[in-house]
Amino acid sequence: MNKFFTSTAVGLLALGTVFASGEVAKAVSFGTSFDGPDQSLQNILDSLTVGGPRIDTVNGQTGFNLFTNTASSGSVATFMFEVAGNAPINKFGIYNQSGVKAQLFAGSNDVSDGAFVSFLGNGDLSVFTNGFQPGNQGSPSVNTYTGFGNVFGFYIETEQGTFYTENSRNPNGSQQAVIYQGNNQTSLQIQGRQPGVFTDNEFIIAFDDLLRSTPGSSDSDFQDLVVMVESIKPISIPEPGTATSLLVFGLGSAWMLKGQRKKLEI
C-alpha cells in the first residue's frame, strides 16, 4: 500500500513540475547590427543607464515568455526605443493563449509613448494608448477586447508576419525576443521620462523584427522594437504533449506497483 501511494505521489509530483516549468526560451547569441556596432542592444541600454550596474544583455536573459497581471490588475507599457527600417509599420502588443492579439503600440508610436492595460473582472481587456514628447503625439486611443483573459505573451507584427515571445508560435520555432527582469539596482532614464530604478516587477521586452531562422535574413540585434512593461509577473504553461506523457507515466507507474503488490500477497 505504501509503495502504491508513494509511486502515485511521485508521478503527480512530476506532473506538477511540468506545470510549473513550461516552455523556456534559450539564451541567444547576438549578431552585429545592420545599423552598425554602436547600435547594439547593449550599447543602447548602456546609454539609458544612469546609475547602478548595467543590464547584461547576454547573461541577463530570463527565458520568460508568458505573463499575468499582479494585484492591481493594471499594467503600464512604455515605448523605450525602436531601431528599425520598418519602424513605421511595426506593431507591438499582447496576445492570449487563443492567439487573440491586443495592440498596445502602432507604427506611429515611438519613444516615451505609453499604454495602460486594465485586466477587468469579467475577462475583458481595456487598452489606453497615448503619445508623449519628444516623439509623435497622436490622438489617444482606447480599445476593449472581450473575453481576453489575463494570461498573455508579447508579439511584434512586421512585414514578415507576427512574431511571439513563445518560440513554438514562430516559424521554425525561431526565437524572436529576449526579456530582462529588473534587479532593483539599475537606474534607467527613457528619453522623455523621469529616471527611476528598474524594479523586479518591470520587464524589458526586446524584439528582432526579421525572421532569425532564415539564414542571412536577420542580424539578431534585438533592438528593432523595445518596450518596458510593469506590474506583471511571469508564469509558465506546459506543452500539452509533455503534460499528457507525464500523467500517463505517473499513473502507469502506480498501476504497475499496485499489480506487483497483489502478486506478492498471493
N, C-alpha and C positions, 0 to 999 in steps of 0.2 A: 504493500500500500504506500509506504513512504517513497519507494522508487518511482511509483506511478505519478504521485503528486510532484516529486522533485523534477522529473522529466517534463511534466506539463508546465511547471513554473519556468524551467529553462527555456522551453520553446516559446512561451508567451513573453519572456524577458527578451529573447532575441527579436521577436516581432516588435516589441516596444522600442528596441534600439533602432530598428529601421524607421519607425515613425518619428523618431527624434533626429534622424540623420538626413535622409533625403538626398537629392542631387546637390553636389557641391562643385562649384567651378574650380578648375585648377589654376594655379598661378601662371600667368602668361609672360612671355618674353617680349619686350618692346622692340620695334624696328626703328629705323631712322626716318623721321617725319618727312613727308614730301614738302612740308612747309619750311624745312630747314632744321638743323640740330638744335638751334636755340629755341625752337618752338615745341620742344618735347613736353609731355605732361609734367614731368619732374620739374623742369625749369619754370613752367608757368605757375605751378603750385608754390614753388620756392619764392617766386616774386610776390605772391599773395600772403606769404607768411611774415608776420610782424613780431612774433615772439615765440619762445619755446622751441622744441625740436621740430625739424622739418618732417613732412609726411614722406615716408619711404614708399615710392610707387611700386617698387618691385617686391619687397618683403612685407609691405603693409596690406597686400590684397587679402580681403576677408573670405572670398568664395561664396558669400551670401547671394541669394537670388530671389527669394520670396520674403515678403514682409506683411505685417499687420499694424493696426493702429495701437496707440497707447491710450491711457485712461481718458484723456481729453477728447478722444475721437476726432481730433482735428490735427492736420499736418500742414506745414508750410514748405514749399519748394522755392528755392532761389536760383535763378539762372546765373551761373558763375562765369562761363565763357564758352565760346564756340570758334574753333579754328578750322574752317571747312569751306571748300569752294561751293558746297551745296547748302550752305547756311540758310539761304532764303527759302529753301523748300523743306529742310529737315524739321520734323515734328517730334515732340517728346511727351510721354505720358505714362500712365499706369494701365495694366491690364489685369483682368481676373482669371481664374482657373478655367473659365469657359472661353477665354480668348477675347472677351469684350474689352475694347480699348476706351479709355477716358483721357482725352487730350489735356495736357497742362500748358504746353507752350507750342505755338505755331512758328512757321518760318519767319514771321515778322517780329517775334520776340527776340530779345538779346540781353546782354549783361545787365544785372541788377533787377530785372523783371521778377515778379513774384506770383505764385499761385497758392491760394488757400484751399485745402481739401477738407471737406467735412464728411465723416462716415456716420450716416444717420441711422437711428434705431430701427427703421423699417427696412433697412438693407440698401436704401438708395445712397447715391454719392453725389455731392454737390461740389463743383469746382469754380472758384472765382479767380480769374487771372487779370493782373493789372501790370501796366508798363511804367517804368520809372526811369529818370535820368541816371546816367548820361546817355543811354541808348534811346531807341524809339519809344515814343509814348502813344501807343494805340489806344483805342477805346477799350475800357474794361469789358470783360465778358463773364457771363455766368451760365453754366450748363449743369443739368441734372441727368444722372444715369440711373435708371430704375433697376432695382434689384442687383446692383453691382457687387455688394458684399464688402468684406474687409480683409480679404487675403489677396495680395497683389504682387506683381513684379513690375519692372520698368521696361519701356520699349523706346526705340527710335524708329521713326518712319522716314525712309530715304528713297532716292530714285531707284535703288536696287531692291526695294521691298522693306518689310518691317523686321527689325532685329530685336531680340528679347534678352532679358537677363538670365532666363533659363536656356542653357545651350541646346537642350533637346528640341526646342521650338525653332531653332535656326537651321538653315540649310547645312547639311553635312555635320550637324552638331557643333558648328563653329561658335567659339566664344567671342562675343562682340562687346562685352562690357567688363569693366573692373570696378569694384566697390570698396570704399575705405570707410572705416568707422572712426569717429572722433576719439581722442585719447585724453581729454580733459586737461591738456597741457599746451598744445599748439594754439597760437592765436592767429587768426586769419582776417584779412580785410578784402572782401569782394568789392570791386570797383562800384562806387556809388553808395556803399553801405558802411555803417559803423563797424570798427573792428570788434572781435569777440573771440572767446575761447571755443575751440572745436570740441564740443562735448560728446559724450558717448551715446546720446540719443540722436546724433546727427550723422548722416552718411553722405559721402560724395559718390555720385553715380557718373562714371565716365565711359562714353561710348566711342567706338570706331564705326564710322558710317559706310565703310566699304567692306564687302564680304571677305573675311580673312582666310576662308578655306579655299579660295580661288588663287592659285599661285600668281604673284605679281600684281594682283588687284589692289591689295591693301598695304599700307605702310605700318600697320599695327601701332599707331601712335596714341590712340585712345584719348585724344583731346578734341575730337570733332564736335562733341556736344557734352558739356559737363555741368551737372546740376547738384546742388546741395539740398537734401531733404531732411527735415527734423521731425521729432515726435513720432517716430515709427520704431518698430523692433523686428529683427529678423526671425523667421520661422523656417521650418523645413517640412516639405510634403514628400512622402515616399513615392518612388516609382511603383506603379501598380503591380508589375510583374515580380519585383523584389519582395513586396509585402506578401503577395499570394504565396510565393515559394516558401518563405519562412513560416507562414501559417501552416502550410502543409507539412513542413519539416517538424515543427513543434508538436502538432497533433499526431503526426505519424510516429515520431519517436515515443510519445506517450503510449500510443496503442501497442507498439511492439513490446515495450517493457511490461505493459499490462498482460500481454499474451504470455511472456516469459514467466511472469509471476504465477499465472494459472497452471503452467506446466510443472512448476516446482511444487505446487500444492497437491498435485495428483499422486 
